[in-house]
Amino acid sequence: MPAEGGRAGAALTGVLIGLLIGAMLALSVANNQRYRNIYPRGLMAVMQADLDHIAEAAAANRCEDLANRERLTRLLSLSLDSRSAFRAEQNEHFGKLDLALQQSLQHAIASPDCSTLATRLVDVDRQCEACHREYR
């Protein structure tokens, strides 16, 4: 009888070790997935925050603020990283959408006043949404 108890204990130990190893592997895979998506999510979060700040400034007629120019320039710079962030360097359609966003941002940077900037920001937002519709 003690031999059966020993086998059951060994089987239980084996199952527990298997569960522990499985949990460790699952955690490793989950962390890998999470880290793989950090850069594109972070990029989008910074871009959205900058766009929101600029839109608020335009609505409040504070377009001459140097921070707005810096945010617009940063948005353009960050948009240049979006293809690599989303691993879409070879995706022609993504490239076209990305180029349209960059052109809209260049027009926004060149805006001479708040009313023009507000109009250009609508176009920037439209370009963002066009990409999000297809790639979210």
C-alpha positions as CSV (number, residue, x, y, z in Angstrom):
1,M,0.0,0.0,0.0
2,P,2.8,2.5,0.7
3,A,4.1,2.1,-2.8
4,E,0.8,3.3,-4.2
5,G,0.9,6.3,-2.0
6,G,4.4,7.0,-3.2
7,R,3.3,6.8,-6.8
8,A,0.4,9.1,-6.2
9,G,2.7,11.6,-4.4
10,A,5.2,11.4,-7.3
11,A,2.4,11.9,-9.8
12,L,1.1,14.9,-7.9
13,T,4.6,16.3,-7.6
14,G,5.0,15.9,-11.4
15,V,1.7,17.6,-12.1
16,L,2.6,20.5,-9.8
17,I,6.0,20.9,-11.4
18,G,4.4,20.8,-14.8
19,L,1.9,23.5,-13.8
20,L,4.7,25.6,-12.4
21,I,6.7,25.3,-15.6
22,G,3.6,26.0,-17.7
23,A,2.8,29.1,-15.7
24,M,6.4,30.4,-16.0
25,L,6.3,29.9,-19.8
26,A,2.9,31.6,-20.1
27,L,4.1,34.5,-18.1
28,S,7.2,34.8,-20.3
29,V,5.1,34.8,-23.4
30,A,2.7,37.4,-22.0
31,N,5.5,39.7,-21.0
32,N,7.0,39.3,-24.5
33,Q,3.7,40.3,-26.1
34,R,3.3,43.2,-23.7
35,Y,6.8,44.6,-24.4
36,R,6.3,44.1,-28.1
37,N,3.4,46.5,-28.0
38,I,4.8,49.1,-25.7
39,Y,6.6,51.2,-28.3
40,P,3.7,51.6,-30.7
41,R,1.2,52.2,-27.9
42,G,3.6,54.7,-26.3
43,L,4.1,56.4,-29.7
44,M,0.4,56.8,-30.2
45,A,-0.2,58.0,-26.6
46,V,2.4,60.8,-27.0
47,M,1.1,61.8,-30.4
48,Q,-2.5,62.0,-29.1
49,A,-1.4,64.0,-26.1
50,D,0.5,66.5,-28.2
51,L,-2.4,66.8,-30.7
52,D,-4.9,67.4,-27.8
53,H,-2.6,70.1,-26.3
54,I,-2.3,71.8,-29.7
55,A,-6.1,71.6,-30.4
56,E,-6.8,73.1,-27.0
57,A,-4.3,76.0,-27.6
58,A,-5.9,76.7,-31.1
59,A,-9.4,76.7,-29.6
60,A,-8.2,79.2,-26.9
61,N,-6.4,81.3,-29.6
62,R,-3.0,80.7,-28.1
63,C,-1.2,79.6,-31.3
64,E,1.8,81.7,-30.9
65,D,3.0,79.7,-27.9
66,L,6.4,78.2,-28.7
67,A,5.4,75.0,-27.1
68,N,2.8,74.5,-29.8
69,R,5.4,74.7,-32.6
70,E,7.5,72.3,-30.6
71,R,4.6,69.9,-30.3
72,L,3.8,70.1,-33.9
73,T,7.4,69.5,-34.8
74,R,7.5,66.5,-32.4
75,L,4.3,65.1,-33.9
76,L,5.9,65.2,-37.4
77,S,9.1,63.6,-36.0
78,L,7.2,60.9,-34.2
79,S,5.1,60.2,-37.3
80,L,8.4,59.4,-39.1
81,D,8.8,56.5,-36.7
82,S,5.3,55.0,-37.0
83,R,6.1,52.6,-39.9
84,S,9.0,51.0,-37.9
85,A,7.0,51.1,-34.7
86,F,4.2,49.1,-36.3
87,R,6.6,47.0,-38.4
88,A,5.0,48.3,-41.5
89,E,8.0,49.3,-43.5
90,Q,7.0,47.2,-46.5
91,N,3.3,48.0,-46.3
92,E,2.6,50.4,-49.2
93,H,-0.9,51.3,-48.0
94,F,0.3,52.1,-44.5
95,G,3.1,54.2,-46.1
96,K,0.6,56.2,-48.1
97,L,-1.5,56.9,-45.0
98,D,1.6,57.8,-43.0
99,L,2.8,60.2,-45.8
100,A,-0.6,61.9,-45.8
101,L,-0.4,62.4,-42.1
102,Q,3.1,63.9,-42.4
103,Q,2.0,66.3,-45.2
104,S,-1.0,67.4,-43.0
105,L,1.4,68.0,-40.1
106,Q,3.7,70.0,-42.4
107,H,0.8,72.2,-43.4
108,A,-0.2,72.6,-39.7
109,I,3.4,73.7,-38.9
110,A,3.2,76.3,-41.6
111,S,-0.1,77.7,-40.4
112,P,0.1,81.5,-39.9
113,D,-2.7,81.9,-37.4
114,C,-5.1,80.0,-35.1
115,S,-8.0,79.8,-37.5
116,T,-5.8,78.2,-40.1
117,L,-4.2,75.9,-37.6
118,A,-7.6,74.8,-36.3
119,T,-8.5,73.9,-39.9
120,R,-5.3,72.1,-40.4
121,L,-5.7,70.1,-37.2
122,V,-9.0,68.8,-38.4
123,D,-7.1,67.4,-41.4
124,V,-4.4,65.9,-39.2
125,D,-7.1,64.3,-37.1
126,R,-8.8,63.0,-40.2
127,Q,-5.5,61.4,-41.4
128,C,-5.0,59.8,-38.0
129,E,-8.5,58.3,-38.0
130,A,-8.0,57.0,-41.6
131,C,-5.1,54.9,-40.4
132,H,-6.8,53.9,-37.2
133,R,-9.9,52.7,-39.1
134,E,-7.7,50.2,-41.0
135,Y,-5.0,49.2,-38.5
136,R,-6.5,49.3,-35.0
